[in-house]
Amino acid sequence: MRIRYGAMGILLFLMSCQTMSTIQGTRLVPTHPEIADLTSIAITQFYSFGEETDLLSAQLQMAIEEKLTENGHFIVKKIPKPMLRRPTPLAIKKFWYEQGAKENIDALVSGEIDLARIELRSVGEEEIQEKRASLVLQINVVSLQQEKRLTGERLMIQETSSAVPEEMLPNDEQMMARVTESMAEKVVEFLTPHVLEQEIGLLRTPATAEGLRYAKEGEWGAAIYAWDQALLKNPENHTVLYNLGATSEFLGAYERAKEYYKQAHLLSEKKKLYRQALDRMIALLKEKENGTTSLPIIPAVTEESTTPETDEVDH
């Protein structure tokens, strides 16, 4: 009987040990948080400084619309040109807002071409002919529902081609087509979220094992659901609470992460990992209020966190 009891005790101890699993996670991060919640947008023809750039503006608008549609992040809608007798800035703005409400458009991408130039020069002793096309665009994202500018940036693209003799160089139209294509790609990059790869440290115990399997596959919704189910069985499981906090932090839900870390810390005050995570979230949220937020790095494996220890709530 003693041998059986001893074996059972060892088994229970092994089941209660927790270690840190480091997962390479990926998620979409908005390039500009101000436009993270937009679902539908429209592209207007950009203002230009002459008839020559009017055509360029129309080509750029078309290229951006096509690439945004291919990207699939936004619903791209059309907005007609304002046919006004007196096209004053105020009248155009009023027209946009009315169209936005009518077509259920969240925001309008507008802007102005500041520079469109092609230069030709000789380079080196061999007098290699170099042609450079430059395009500068001031882009703005305007909320048609809130009637205010959300964000904007001055974007610049240069394309260079070299050849001997000069006749081998692309013509001006081809060069501007290249720079227009590159600018359209840059605008899409400016507007749409990018993929972030980041390590995330999660605790492994019997209660968190199922959620970890989903997390390793990048199925964060399923992982959260599995841990929520584990909490229903034992609301005081601090390892599950920590994993929910770490996952919320990774996904950018910092307020929720703070609450999970706080609950985990209250249930296991001796564990430094929980205290450090809670302090990190408190500091991050303060930075966010002050407008100085930088992306947090979720701690991976540390010596303290990888040491097996008894997790009494998993019994």
Secondary structure, 3 states (H helix, E strand, C coil): CHHHHHHHHHHHHHHHECEEEEEEEEEEECCCHHHCCCCEEEECCCECCCHHHHHHHHHHHHHHHHHHHHHCCCEEECCCCCCCCCCCHHHHHHHHHHHHHHHCCCEEEEEEEEEEEEEEEEECCCCEEEEEEEEEEEEEEEECCCCEEEEEEEEEEEEEEEECCHHHCCCHHHHHHHHHHHHHHHHHHHHCCEEEEEEEEEEECCCCHHHHHHHHCCCHHHHHHHHHHHHHHCCCCHHHHHHHHHHHHHCCCHHHHHHHHHHHHHHCCCCHHHHHHHHHHHHHHHHHHHCCCCCCCCCCCCHHHHCCCECHHHC
